[in-house]
Amino acid sequence: MILYLHFGPQPEPAYLQLLTMLGEFTPVTQALPPDAALADVSGSVRYFDRDAAGLAALIRMRAAAVLDVDVTVGIAPNPLLAQLAAHRGAPGAIRTVPDAPEAVAAFLTGLPAAALPGVGPATARTLASYGLSTADQIAATPLLTLQRLLGATAGRRLHQRAAGIDPTRVTPGAPPRTFSAEHRFVRDELDPGRQHDALTHLAERLGTRLRGERQACTSLVLSVQYADRSTTTRSRALPEPTAHSPRLRAAAHALHMALGLQRARVRGITLRAEGLCDAGTASLQLTFGPDDDKSRRIEAAADRARARFGPGAVRPASTAGMP
Protein backbone atom coordinates (compact mmCIF):
# COMPACT_ATOMS: atom_id res chain seq x y z
CA MET A 1 0.00 0.00 0.00
CA ILE A 2 1.01 3.59 -0.66
CA LEU A 3 0.95 6.42 1.87
CA TYR A 4 0.58 10.02 0.75
CA LEU A 5 1.65 12.28 3.61
CA HIS A 6 0.79 15.96 3.63
CA PHE A 7 2.79 17.98 6.16
CA GLY A 8 1.45 21.43 5.35
CA PRO A 9 3.78 24.36 4.65
CA GLN A 10 7.08 23.77 6.47
CA PRO A 11 10.48 25.50 6.49
CA GLU A 12 13.01 23.54 4.46
CA PRO A 13 14.94 22.21 7.53
CA ALA A 14 11.72 20.90 9.12
CA TYR A 15 10.66 19.31 5.84
CA LEU A 16 13.98 17.49 5.58
CA GLN A 17 13.59 16.28 9.18
CA LEU A 18 10.17 14.87 8.33
CA LEU A 19 11.64 13.00 5.35
CA THR A 20 14.41 11.58 7.55
CA MET A 21 11.82 10.41 10.07
CA LEU A 22 9.75 8.81 7.30
CA GLY A 23 12.85 6.94 6.13
CA GLU A 24 12.93 5.18 9.49
CA PHE A 25 9.72 3.38 8.53
CA THR A 26 10.45 2.56 4.88
CA PRO A 27 13.35 3.19 2.49
CA VAL A 28 10.91 3.51 -0.41
CA THR A 29 10.02 7.16 0.04
CA GLN A 30 9.69 9.96 -2.50
CA ALA A 31 9.86 13.63 -1.60
CA LEU A 32 7.17 15.90 -3.04
CA PRO A 33 8.48 19.30 -1.96
CA PRO A 34 7.61 21.57 -0.37
CA ASP A 35 4.93 19.94 1.78
CA ALA A 36 4.28 16.27 0.96
CA ALA A 37 5.85 12.85 0.41
CA LEU A 38 4.99 9.36 -0.81
CA ALA A 39 5.92 6.13 0.95
CA ASP A 40 5.49 2.54 -0.16
CA VAL A 41 5.02 0.51 3.03
CA SER A 42 4.35 -2.85 1.34
CA GLY A 43 7.62 -4.23 2.72
CA SER A 44 7.30 -2.59 6.14
CA VAL A 45 4.04 -4.00 7.43
CA ARG A 46 5.59 -7.37 8.33
CA TYR A 47 8.69 -5.82 9.91
CA PHE A 48 6.64 -3.51 12.17
CA ASP A 49 3.82 -6.04 12.59
CA ARG A 50 1.27 -3.36 11.71
CA ASP A 51 -0.98 -2.77 8.73
CA ALA A 52 -0.68 0.40 6.61
CA ALA A 53 -3.15 2.29 8.82
CA GLY A 54 -1.20 1.30 11.92
CA LEU A 55 2.04 2.55 10.38
CA ALA A 56 0.33 5.80 9.36
CA ALA A 57 -0.88 6.31 12.94
CA LEU A 58 2.64 5.69 14.24
CA ILE A 59 4.11 8.19 11.76
CA ARG A 60 1.52 10.82 12.72
CA MET A 61 2.26 10.30 16.43
CA ARG A 62 6.02 10.56 15.88
CA ALA A 63 5.70 13.73 13.77
CA ALA A 64 3.45 15.37 16.36
CA ALA A 65 5.66 14.42 19.31
CA VAL A 66 9.04 15.24 17.81
CA LEU A 67 8.31 18.06 15.33
CA ASP A 68 4.86 19.32 16.41
CA VAL A 69 3.49 18.67 12.91
CA ASP A 70 -0.03 17.34 12.31
CA VAL A 71 0.34 15.02 9.29
CA THR A 72 -2.57 14.14 7.01
CA VAL A 73 -2.26 10.65 5.51
CA GLY A 74 -4.00 9.02 2.58
CA ILE A 75 -3.65 5.25 2.13
CA ALA A 76 -4.46 3.55 -1.16
CA PRO A 77 -3.19 1.02 -3.73
CA ASN A 78 -1.51 3.73 -5.84
CA PRO A 79 -0.13 7.29 -5.43
CA LEU A 80 -3.08 8.99 -7.17
CA LEU A 81 -5.73 7.46 -4.92
CA ALA A 82 -3.59 8.02 -1.83
CA GLN A 83 -3.27 11.72 -2.67
CA LEU A 84 -7.00 12.07 -3.36
CA ALA A 85 -7.80 10.33 -0.07
CA ALA A 86 -5.50 12.64 1.89
CA HIS A 87 -7.13 15.76 0.46
CA ARG A 88 -10.73 14.56 0.76
CA GLY A 89 -11.80 16.01 4.07
CA ALA A 90 -10.35 18.13 6.83
CA PRO A 91 -6.59 18.12 7.49
CA GLY A 92 -5.09 16.02 10.23
CA ALA A 93 -6.55 12.55 9.69
CA ILE A 94 -5.92 9.13 8.17
CA ARG A 95 -8.15 8.16 5.25
CA THR A 96 -7.97 4.79 3.50
CA VAL A 97 -9.13 3.54 0.11
CA PRO A 98 -9.12 -0.30 0.28
CA ASP A 99 -7.44 -2.27 -2.48
CA ALA A 100 -10.67 -3.55 -4.03
CA PRO A 101 -12.39 -2.43 -7.28
CA GLU A 102 -15.74 -1.83 -5.58
CA ALA A 103 -14.10 0.26 -2.83
CA VAL A 104 -12.22 2.38 -5.39
CA ALA A 105 -15.43 2.91 -7.39
CA ALA A 106 -17.31 3.95 -4.24
CA PHE A 107 -14.57 6.40 -3.28
CA LEU A 108 -14.57 8.06 -6.71
CA THR A 109 -18.36 8.31 -6.94
CA GLY A 110 -19.28 11.95 -6.45
CA LEU A 111 -15.67 13.15 -6.25
CA PRO A 112 -15.60 16.63 -7.87
CA ALA A 113 -13.79 16.74 -11.20
CA ALA A 114 -11.70 19.66 -9.91
CA ALA A 115 -10.19 17.36 -7.26
CA LEU A 116 -8.45 15.29 -9.94
CA PRO A 117 -4.83 16.33 -10.63
CA GLY A 118 -4.54 18.37 -13.80
CA VAL A 119 -8.14 19.64 -13.74
CA GLY A 120 -8.00 23.39 -13.21
CA PRO A 121 -10.95 25.80 -13.25
CA ALA A 122 -10.88 26.18 -17.05
CA THR A 123 -10.93 22.41 -17.66
CA ALA A 124 -13.59 21.95 -14.97
CA ARG A 125 -15.80 24.51 -16.70
CA THR A 126 -15.37 22.76 -20.05
CA LEU A 127 -16.30 19.41 -18.51
CA ALA A 128 -19.25 20.87 -16.60
CA SER A 129 -20.66 22.37 -19.81
CA TYR A 130 -21.06 18.77 -21.03
CA GLY A 131 -22.54 17.53 -17.75
CA LEU A 132 -19.30 16.00 -16.47
CA SER A 133 -18.80 17.30 -12.94
CA THR A 134 -17.69 14.21 -11.01
CA ALA A 135 -15.01 11.54 -11.41
CA ASP A 136 -17.49 8.69 -11.92
CA GLN A 137 -19.24 10.61 -14.70
CA ILE A 138 -15.90 11.20 -16.43
CA ALA A 139 -14.89 7.54 -16.05
CA ALA A 140 -18.18 6.45 -17.65
CA THR A 141 -17.61 8.77 -20.64
CA PRO A 142 -16.15 7.13 -23.77
CA LEU A 143 -12.45 7.84 -24.14
CA LEU A 144 -12.87 9.25 -27.65
CA THR A 145 -15.39 11.78 -26.37
CA LEU A 146 -12.97 13.07 -23.74
CA GLN A 147 -10.17 13.24 -26.30
CA ARG A 148 -12.36 15.36 -28.59
CA LEU A 149 -13.04 17.74 -25.68
CA LEU A 150 -9.53 17.96 -24.20
CA GLY A 151 -7.09 16.55 -26.74
CA ALA A 152 -5.67 13.06 -27.16
CA THR A 153 -3.11 13.03 -24.34
CA ALA A 154 -5.07 15.08 -21.78
CA GLY A 155 -8.24 13.12 -22.48
CA ARG A 156 -6.54 9.74 -22.01
CA ARG A 157 -4.81 10.87 -18.81
CA LEU A 158 -8.03 12.24 -17.31
CA HIS A 159 -9.98 9.10 -18.25
CA GLN A 160 -7.45 6.96 -16.36
CA ARG A 161 -7.35 9.23 -13.32
CA ALA A 162 -11.14 9.39 -13.09
CA ALA A 163 -11.16 5.58 -12.91
CA GLY A 164 -8.48 5.57 -10.21
CA ILE A 165 -5.78 4.18 -12.52
CA ASP A 166 -2.22 5.30 -11.83
CA PRO A 167 0.72 3.29 -13.20
CA THR A 168 3.38 5.39 -11.48
CA ARG A 169 5.54 4.00 -8.68
CA VAL A 170 7.09 5.57 -5.63
CA THR A 171 10.59 6.59 -6.72
CA PRO A 172 13.12 6.72 -3.87
CA GLY A 173 15.82 9.34 -3.98
CA ALA A 174 17.13 12.49 -2.39
CA PRO A 175 14.71 15.39 -2.53
CA PRO A 176 15.45 17.92 -5.25
CA ARG A 177 16.71 21.18 -3.78
CA THR A 178 14.08 23.84 -4.20
CA PHE A 179 13.20 27.29 -2.92
CA SER A 180 9.57 28.15 -2.31
CA ALA A 181 7.50 31.11 -1.19
CA GLU A 182 3.86 31.05 -0.11
CA HIS A 183 1.14 33.66 0.32
CA ARG A 184 -2.06 32.93 2.27
CA PHE A 185 -4.91 35.37 1.74
CA VAL A 186 -6.74 36.70 4.79
CA ARG A 187 -9.99 35.60 3.13
CA ASP A 188 -10.71 33.62 -0.03
CA GLU A 189 -9.59 35.90 -2.86
CA LEU A 190 -11.74 36.34 -5.99
CA ASP A 191 -9.88 39.31 -7.47
CA PRO A 192 -7.35 38.21 -10.15
CA GLY A 193 -5.56 41.53 -9.65
CA ARG A 194 -4.80 40.79 -6.01
CA GLN A 195 -3.68 37.29 -6.96
CA HIS A 196 -1.42 38.88 -9.58
CA ASP A 197 0.07 41.22 -6.96
CA ALA A 198 0.68 38.30 -4.57
CA LEU A 199 2.55 36.46 -7.33
CA THR A 200 4.67 39.55 -7.96
CA HIS A 201 5.63 39.54 -4.29
CA LEU A 202 6.44 35.83 -4.32
CA ALA A 203 8.61 36.16 -7.44
CA GLU A 204 10.52 39.01 -5.81
CA ARG A 205 11.09 36.92 -2.67
CA LEU A 206 12.33 33.96 -4.70
CA GLY A 207 14.60 36.12 -6.82
CA THR A 208 16.11 37.77 -3.74
CA ARG A 209 16.76 34.41 -2.09
CA LEU A 210 18.24 32.88 -5.24
CA ARG A 211 20.63 35.79 -5.74
CA GLY A 212 21.51 35.84 -2.04
CA GLU A 213 22.63 32.20 -2.25
CA ARG A 214 24.19 32.63 -5.72
CA GLN A 215 21.73 30.19 -7.27
CA ALA A 216 19.68 30.18 -10.46
CA CYS A 217 16.61 28.07 -11.26
CA THR A 218 15.61 26.31 -14.45
CA SER A 219 11.86 26.01 -13.81
CA LEU A 220 8.99 27.48 -11.80
CA VAL A 221 6.07 25.63 -10.22
CA LEU A 222 2.85 27.42 -9.29
CA SER A 223 0.39 25.82 -6.85
CA VAL A 224 -3.00 27.41 -6.21
CA GLN A 225 -5.20 26.24 -3.34
CA TYR A 226 -8.93 26.92 -3.55
CA ALA A 227 -11.63 27.40 -0.93
CA ASP A 228 -12.65 23.71 -1.17
CA ARG A 229 -9.03 22.70 -0.33
CA SER A 230 -8.38 21.36 -3.83
CA THR A 231 -5.13 22.41 -5.48
CA THR A 232 -3.99 23.02 -9.04
CA THR A 233 -0.28 22.83 -9.84
CA ARG A 234 1.40 23.94 -13.06
CA SER A 235 5.08 24.13 -14.00
CA ARG A 236 7.07 25.93 -16.67
CA ALA A 237 10.62 25.37 -17.83
CA LEU A 238 12.56 28.61 -18.21
CA PRO A 239 14.47 29.40 -21.42
CA GLU A 240 17.69 29.56 -19.39
CA PRO A 241 18.71 29.42 -15.70
CA THR A 242 17.90 32.70 -14.00
CA ALA A 243 17.58 34.49 -10.68
CA HIS A 244 16.44 37.74 -12.32
CA SER A 245 13.18 38.81 -10.65
CA PRO A 246 11.53 40.30 -13.78
CA ARG A 247 11.99 36.99 -15.62
CA LEU A 248 10.69 35.00 -12.68
CA ARG A 249 7.76 37.40 -12.39
CA ALA A 250 6.89 37.10 -16.09
CA ALA A 251 6.96 33.29 -15.94
CA ALA A 252 4.84 33.25 -12.76
CA HIS A 253 2.25 35.59 -14.29
CA ALA A 254 2.12 33.47 -17.45
CA LEU A 255 1.41 30.36 -15.36
CA HIS A 256 -1.31 32.22 -13.48
CA MET A 257 -2.95 33.52 -16.64
CA ALA A 258 -2.98 30.03 -18.16
CA LEU A 259 -5.11 28.75 -15.27
CA GLY A 260 -8.03 31.02 -16.17
CA LEU A 261 -9.01 31.84 -12.58
CA GLN A 262 -11.52 34.59 -13.37
CA ARG A 263 -14.04 33.52 -10.71
CA ALA A 264 -12.09 31.06 -8.59
CA ARG A 265 -12.02 31.47 -4.80
CA VAL A 266 -8.29 31.30 -4.07
CA ARG A 267 -7.10 30.62 -0.53
CA GLY A 268 -3.35 30.52 -1.07
CA ILE A 269 -0.61 30.60 -3.70
CA THR A 270 2.79 28.90 -3.59
CA LEU A 271 5.59 29.61 -6.06
CA ARG A 272 8.52 27.22 -6.17
CA ALA A 273 11.88 27.50 -7.93
CA GLU A 274 13.24 24.14 -9.07
CA GLY A 275 16.26 22.79 -10.91
CA LEU A 276 18.67 24.96 -8.94
CA CYS A 277 22.22 25.40 -10.14
CA ASP A 278 25.22 27.59 -9.33
CA ALA A 279 24.53 31.01 -10.82
CA GLY A 280 28.24 31.45 -11.53
CA THR A 281 28.36 28.40 -13.78
CA ALA A 282 24.96 28.78 -15.46
CA SER A 283 25.15 29.48 -19.18
CA LEU A 284 23.35 32.68 -20.16
CA GLN A 285 22.48 34.18 -23.52
CA LEU A 286 24.43 37.42 -23.89
CA THR A 287 21.57 39.44 -25.35
CA PHE A 288 21.20 42.08 -22.63
CA GLY A 289 19.95 45.36 -24.01
CA PRO A 290 20.15 48.74 -22.25
CA ASP A 291 16.84 48.20 -20.45
CA ASP A 292 17.82 44.75 -19.22
CA ASP A 293 21.20 45.97 -18.05
CA LYS A 294 19.58 48.87 -16.21
CA SER A 295 17.06 46.60 -14.49
CA ARG A 296 19.86 44.33 -13.29
CA ARG A 297 21.80 47.25 -11.85
CA ILE A 298 18.66 48.44 -10.04
CA GLU A 299 18.09 44.90 -8.80
CA ALA A 300 21.64 44.69 -7.44
CA ALA A 301 21.19 48.00 -5.63
CA ALA A 302 17.89 46.80 -4.16
CA ASP A 303 19.59 43.61 -2.95
CA ARG A 304 22.26 45.66 -1.18
CA ALA A 305 19.54 47.75 0.49
CA ARG A 306 17.70 44.62 1.65
CA ALA A 307 20.92 43.13 3.01
CA ARG A 308 21.52 46.27 5.05
CA PHE A 309 18.03 47.32 6.12
CA GLY A 310 15.98 44.10 5.94
CA PRO A 311 13.91 42.22 3.34
CA GLY A 312 11.12 44.81 3.31
CA ALA A 313 13.38 47.76 2.53
CA VAL A 314 12.72 47.65 -1.22
CA ARG A 315 9.68 46.07 -2.86
CA PRO A 316 7.25 46.71 -5.75
CA ALA A 317 4.58 49.27 -4.87
CA SER A 318 1.81 46.79 -5.73
CA THR A 319 2.97 44.48 -2.94
CA ALA A 320 2.94 47.06 -0.14
CA GLY A 321 1.34 45.66 2.98
CA MET A 322 2.07 42.04 2.18
CA PRO A 323 4.12 40.05 4.73
C-alpha positions in Angstrom: 0.0 0.0 0.0 1.0 3.6 -0.7 0.9 6.4 1.9 0.6 10.0 0.7 1.7 12.3 3.6 0.8 16.0 3.6 2.8 18.0 6.2 1.5 21.4 5.4 3.8 24.4 4.6 7.1 23.8 6.5 10.5 25.5 6.5 13.0 23.5 4.5 14.9 22.2 7.5 11.7 20.9 9.1 10.7 19.3 5.8 14.0 17.5 5.6 13.6 16.3 9.2 10.2 14.9 8.3 11.6 13.0 5.4 14.4 11.6 7.5 11.8 10.4 10.1 9.8 8.8 7.3 12.8 6.9 6.1 12.9 5.2 9.5 9.7 3.4 8.5 10.5 2.6 4.9 13.4 3.2 2.5 10.9 3.5 -0.4 10.0 7.2 0.0 9.7 10.0 -2.5 9.9 13.6 -1.6 7.2 15.9 -3.0 8.5 19.3 -2.0 7.6 21.6 -0.4 4.9 19.9 1.8 4.3 16.3 1.0 5.9 12.9 0.4 5.0 9.4 -0.8 5.9 6.1 0.9 5.5 2.5 -0.2 5.0 0.5 3.0 4.4 -2.9 1.3 7.6 -4.2 2.7 7.3 -2.6 6.1 4.0 -4.0 7.4 5.6 -7.4 8.3 8.7 -5.8 9.9 6.6 -3.5 12.2 3.8 -6.0 12.6 1.3 -3.4 11.7 -1.0 -2.8 8.7 -0.7 0.4 6.6 -3.1 2.3 8.8 -1.2 1.3 11.9 2.0 2.6 10.4 0.3 5.8 9.4 -0.9 6.3 12.9 2.6 5.7 14.2 4.1 8.2 11.8 1.5 10.8 12.7 2.3 10.3 16.4 6.0 10.6 15.9 5.7 13.7 13.8 3.4 15.4 16.4 5.7 14.4 19.3 9.0 15.2 17.8 8.3 18.1 15.3 4.9 19.3 16.4 3.5 18.7 12.9 0.0 17.3 12.3 0.3 15.0 9.3 -2.6 14.1 7.0 -2.3 10.7 5.5 -4.0 9.0 2.6 -3.7 5.3 2.1 -4.5 3.5 -1.2 -3.2 1.0 -3.7 -1.5 3.7 -5.8 -0.1 7.3 -5.4 -3.1 9.0 -7.2 -5.7 7.5 -4.9 -3.6 8.0 -1.8 -3.3 11.7 -2.7 -7.0 12.1 -3.4 -7.8 10.3 -0.1 -5.5 12.6 1.9 -7.1 15.8 0.5 -10.7 14.6 0.8 -11.8 16.0 4.1 -10.4 18.1 6.8 -6.6 18.1 7.5 -5.1 16.0 10.2 -6.6 12.6 9.7 -5.9 9.1 8.2 -8.2 8.2 5.3 -8.0 4.8 3.5 -9.1 3.5 0.1 -9.1 -0.3 0.3 -7.4 -2.3 -2.5 -10.7 -3.5 -4.0 -12.4 -2.4 -7.3 -15.7 -1.8 -5.6 -14.1 0.3 -2.8 -12.2 2.4 -5.4 -15.4 2.9 -7.4 -17.3 3.9 -4.2 -14.6 6.4 -3.3 -14.6 8.1 -6.7 -18.4 8.3 -6.9 -19.3 11.9 -6.4 -15.7 13.1 -6.3 -15.6 16.6 -7.9 -13.8 16.7 -11.2 -11.7 19.7 -9.9 -10.2 17.4 -7.3 -8.4 15.3 -9.9 -4.8 16.3 -10.6 -4.5 18.4 -13.8 -8.1 19.6 -13.7 -8.0 23.4 -13.2 -10.9 25.8 -13.2 -10.9 26.2 -17.1 -10.9 22.4 -17.7 -13.6 22.0 -15.0 -15.8 24.5 -16.7 -15.4 22.8 -20.0 -16.3 19.4 -18.5 -19.2 20.9 -16.6 -20.7 22.4 -19.8 -21.1 18.8 -21.0 -22.5 17.5 -17.8 -19.3 16.0 -16.5 -18.8 17.3 -12.9 -17.7 14.2 -11.0 -15.0 11.5 -11.4 -17.5 8.7 -11.9 -19.2 10.6 -14.7 -15.9 11.2 -16.4 -14.9 7.5 -16.0 -18.2 6.5 -17.6 -17.6 8.8 -20.6 -16.2 7.1 -23.8 -12.4 7.8 -24.1 -12.9 9.3 -27.7 -15.4 11.8 -26.4 -13.0 13.1 -23.7 -10.2 13.2 -26.3 -12.4 15.4 -28.6 -13.0 17.7 -25.7 -9.5 18.0 -24.2 -7.1 16.6 -26.7 -5.7 13.1 -27.2 -3.1 13.0 -24.3 -5.1 15.1 -21.8 -8.2 13.1 -22.5 -6.5 9.7 -22.0 -4.8 10.9 -18.8 -8.0 12.2 -17.3 -10.0 9.1 -18.2 -7.5 7.0 -16.4 -7.4 9.2 -13.3 -11.1 9.4 -13.1 -11.2 5.6 -12.9 -8.5 5.6 -10.2 -5.8 4.2 -12.5 -2.2 5.3 -11.8 0.7 3.3 -13.2 3.4 5.4 -11.5 5.5 4.0 -8.7 7.1 5.6 -5.6 10.6 6.6 -6.7 13.1 6.7 -3.9 15.8 9.3 -4.0 17.1 12.5 -2.4 14.7 15.4 -2.5 15.5 17.9 -5.3 16.7 21.2 -3.8 14.1 23.8 -4.2 13.2 27.3 -2.9 9.6 28.2 -2.3 7.5 31.1 -1.2 3.9 31.0 -0.1 1.1 33.7 0.3 -2.1 32.9 2.3 -4.9 35.4 1.7 -6.7 36.7 4.8 -10.0 35.6 3.1 -10.7 33.6 0.0 -9.6 35.9 -2.9 -11.7 36.3 -6.0 -9.9 39.3 -7.5 -7.3 38.2 -10.1 -5.6 41.5 -9.6 -4.8 40.8 -6.0 -3.7 37.3 -7.0 -1.4 38.9 -9.6 0.1 41.2 -7.0 0.7 38.3 -4.6 2.6 36.5 -7.3 4.7 39.5 -8.0 5.6 39.5 -4.3 6.4 35.8 -4.3 8.6 36.2 -7.4 10.5 39.0 -5.8 11.1 36.9 -2.7 12.3 34.0 -4.7 14.6 36.1 -6.8 16.1 37.8 -3.7 16.8 34.4 -2.1 18.2 32.9 -5.2 20.6 35.8 -5.7 21.5 35.8 -2.0 22.6 32.2 -2.3 24.2 32.6 -5.7 21.7 30.2 -7.3 19.7 30.2 -10.5 16.6 28.1 -11.3 15.6 26.3 -14.4 11.9 26.0 -13.8 9.0 27.5 -11.8 6.1 25.6 -10.2 2.8 27.4 -9.3 0.4 25.8 -6.8 -3.0 27.4 -6.2 -5.2 26.2 -3.3 -8.9 26.9 -3.5 -11.6 27.4 -0.9 -12.6 23.7 -1.2 -9.0 22.7 -0.3 -8.4 21.4 -3.8 -5.1 22.4 -5.5 -4.0 23.0 -9.0 -0.3 22.8 -9.8 1.4 23.9 -13.1 5.1 24.1 -14.0 7.1 25.9 -16.7 10.6 25.4 -17.8 12.6 28.6 -18.2 14.5 29.4 -21.4 17.7 29.6 -19.4 18.7 29.4 -15.7 17.9 32.7 -14.0 17.6 34.5 -10.7 16.4 37.7 -12.3 13.2 38.8 -10.7 11.5 40.3 -13.8 12.0 37.0 -15.6 10.7 35.0 -12.7 7.8 37.4 -12.4 6.9 37.1 -16.1 7.0 33.3 -15.9 4.8 33.2 -12.8 2.3 35.6 -14.3 2.1 33.5 -17.5 1.4 30.4 -15.4 -1.3 32.2 -13.5 -2.9 33.5 -16.6 -3.0 30.0 -18.2 -5.1 28.7 -15.3 -8.0 31.0 -16.2 -9.0 31.8 -12.6 -11.5 34.6 -13.4 -14.0 33.5 -10.7 -12.1 31.1 -8.6 -12.0 31.5 -4.8 -8.3 31.3 -4.1 -7.1 30.6 -0.5 -3.4 30.5 -1.1 -0.6 30.6 -3.7 2.8 28.9 -3.6 5.6 29.6 -6.1 8.5 27.2 -6.2 11.9 27.5 -7.9 13.2 24.1 -9.1 16.3 22.8 -10.9 18.7 25.0 -8.9 22.2 25.4 -10.1 25.2 27.6 -9.3 24.5 31.0 -10.8 28.2 31.4 -11.5 28.4 28.4 -13.8 25.0 28.8 -15.5 25.2 29.5 -19.2 23.4 32.7 -20.2 22.5 34.2 -23.5 24.4 37.4 -23.9 21.6 39.4 -25.3 21.2 42.1 -22.6 19.9 45.4 -24.0 20.1 48.7 -22.2 16.8 48.2 -20.5 17.8 44.8 -19.2 21.2 46.0 -18.1 19.6 48.9 -16.2 17.1 46.6 -14.5 19.9 44.3 -13.3 21.8 47.3 -11.9 18.7 48.4 -10.0 18.1 44.9 -8.8 21.6 44.7 -7.4 21.2 48.0 -5.6 17.9 46.8 -4.2 19.6 43.6 -2.9 22.3 45.7 -1.2 19.5 47.8 0.5 17.7 44.6 1.6 20.9 43.1 3.0 21.5 46.3 5.1 18.0 47.3 6.1 16.0 44.1 5.9 13.9 42.2 3.3 11.1 44.8 3.3 13.4 47.8 2.5 12.7 47.6 -1.2 9.7 46.1 -2.9 7.2 46.7 -5.7 4.6 49.3 -4.9 1.8 46.8 -5.7 3.0 44.5 -2.9 2.9 47.1 -0.1 1.3 45.7 3.0 2.1 42.0 2.2 4.1 40.1 4.7 
